[in-house]
Amino acid sequence: VLYKQENDFCNEHFLIKDVDGLVTIYTLNSMDNVLEILETTEIETIYLTDTDRNNLKNGIKVYTKQNLNKVIEDFE
């Protein structure tokens, strides 16, 4: 079994927000500042629950692409 630990930024930090009624994914830097839009999905927030819409209004931070995909799948 090999194990390696590094104190470095994994480059898989994301922020999911509601932008103009669509679920939008941003990339974040190591300080959790928005870098750029990664993707604007076709998922309309009007069809989501009130809780999901409120969370998206504030922004949902997600780490790793696997977790990002899970959250997006939950919205579909």
C-alpha positions in Angstrom: 0.0 0.0 0.0 1.4 3.4 -1.0 0.3 6.6 0.6 1.3 10.1 -0.3 0.2 13.3 1.4 0.9 16.7 0.0 0.1 20.1 1.4 -0.9 21.6 -1.9 -4.1 22.9 -3.6 -6.1 20.1 -5.3 -7.5 22.3 -8.0 -11.0 20.8 -7.5 -12.8 23.4 -5.5 -16.1 24.6 -6.9 -19.0 27.0 -6.1 -22.5 26.2 -7.4 -24.9 29.2 -7.6 -28.1 30.3 -9.2 -27.4 32.8 -11.9 -30.4 34.1 -13.9 -32.4 31.1 -12.9 -29.8 28.5 -14.0 -27.5 26.4 -11.9 -24.0 27.7 -12.6 -20.6 26.2 -11.6 -17.6 28.3 -10.8 -14.0 27.2 -10.1 -12.4 28.5 -6.9 -8.8 29.2 -6.0 -7.0 28.1 -2.8 -8.5 31.1 -1.0 -12.0 30.1 -2.1 -12.2 33.1 -4.4 -14.1 32.7 -7.7 -11.8 32.3 -10.6 -14.1 31.7 -13.6 -17.4 30.1 -14.7 -16.7 26.4 -15.4 -20.2 25.7 -16.7 -23.7 27.1 -16.9 -26.0 24.1 -16.8 -29.5 23.9 -18.3 -30.9 23.1 -14.9 -33.6 25.7 -14.1 -33.7 26.6 -10.4 -37.5 27.3 -10.5 -38.1 23.6 -10.4 -35.9 23.0 -7.4 -37.0 22.9 -3.7 -37.1 26.1 -1.7 -34.2 24.8 0.4 -32.1 24.1 -2.7 -32.9 27.5 -4.2 -31.9 29.2 -0.9 -28.6 27.2 -0.8 -27.9 28.2 -4.4 -28.6 31.8 -3.7 -25.9 31.7 -1.0 -23.6 29.4 -3.0 -22.7 25.8 -2.4 -19.0 25.0 -2.0 -18.1 21.6 -3.2 -14.7 19.9 -3.2 -13.7 17.2 -5.8 -15.3 16.6 -9.2 -17.0 13.5 -7.8 -18.9 15.5 -5.2 -19.7 18.2 -7.8 -21.2 15.6 -10.1 -23.2 14.1 -7.2 -24.7 17.5 -6.3 -25.5 18.3 -9.9 -27.2 14.9 -10.4 -29.3 15.6 -7.3 -30.7 18.7 -9.0 -31.5 16.9 -12.3 
